[in-house]
Amino acid sequence: MSQQFELNSNISVDCVIFGFDGEKLNVLLIEEKDIGQGMLRKRLPGDLILKNESLDDAADRVLYELASLRNVTLKQCHTFGDPGRVNDSKDRKWLELYRKNPSERVITTAYYALVKMDDFVPNPASFAGEALWWDIQDVPELAFDHNEIVEVALWKLQRHFELNKSGYELLPQKFTLNQLQQLHQAITQEELDKRNFRKKVVRDKLVEATDEKQDNVLHKPARLYRIKV
């Protein structure tokens, strides 16, 4: 096998892909194919890096293999290097199928990305089963230390959101204040008072009103806003 396609068995990348459905923050999980043990494992999209590949290129490759997504802004958020992170018995049988030395240490660098769920096109790589969006508040037990990776990535997203509103790109180009509040609540995981939230939006001047209102709605159409440039 040429080095171009040879995997480095000790270094991997894992991607925490967040999406917003208008009400909740979701994370993309891979459900592994049944490995003959009557088990289906859920985990983050990720892979070992190729020997001639940078970490950033590996993360881009994983995202493309999973969802045919290109030019997505990936943010490196943490490196996980616990010597026992892949040695749990629940993961061993799966590792034995895919690795020559299943107990060998693996260090992973985690990234997170924000994508619009409507743009997501399921196209899992051959090693993966189904790709599923999962409510961030109801993430099941994942393989390896992926629950910890999700927690760290969410914490980093919350900090970036607090500092520079990273996450507004999950909104449509024009949105209502209710949609904006739903996004704030989904990312911060906190309930917000409607009146106080709208006062803060006006004070911070991060968005501006358009001359347009919602259409094709059963209730009174709400004013549409956009990100202020």
Phi, psi and omega in degrees: 000131179290155181299335180302328183244010181273132182274144170273113189284359184244356182228132180223171171233147175229139185244125174261107185257114181263141174223153182241125184263012183100342178227318188236154170273133181238157176235143183273126179240153175255130174259111183296151174297151177302128184260022177085006180250008184071025185235144170239122183260140173251140181204174175281153172294127181187173182194162169294151178277156172282154186294337180253023190242139174282166178298315181297319179295323179295318179296319177298318180297315180301316181294323179290317181298325182283313192229009183056032181261130176240160174058036174267134181286111178257133180245122177289128187238337181186156173243133183247120186226022178303129182303335183256016189293340178243019186255007179294140183300330181292340180259346189298314183298322178293318181296325180297334180282336189242350183228141179293322180237082188297338181267359182292143184295139176232128175256130181240141172256127183262144175235157167232152181221153176245123179228150174281125187299330179293339180272354185282124179244106182300124178205064187298149175293169185298334182276356184248160174261235184278146174259128188230138169276136184227132177305127184299335180275357185224036181291129181284180174293125183255168178292158176052225178252031188291335173297319178295320180298317178299316181298317180293317180297320178296318178300317179295318177300316180298320179293316179295324178294320180294323185278316187221017178059033171299120185132341178297339179293350176281348179280155170295168182302322175235136190213162176269164176294331176294318177297321178297318178295319178300320178295314178304314182293322181294320182281315182281343183061034179230142176281135183243141175287129186301312184295313181295324179297316182292325175297319180293320178300315179296317182294320184283340177056039179272339179231161179226148181285145172258179176271006186256157174231165177303153171230165180057041176240152183279337181262180178299125183300135179266152177297142177262143180237169175216162178294133180282129182256000000 
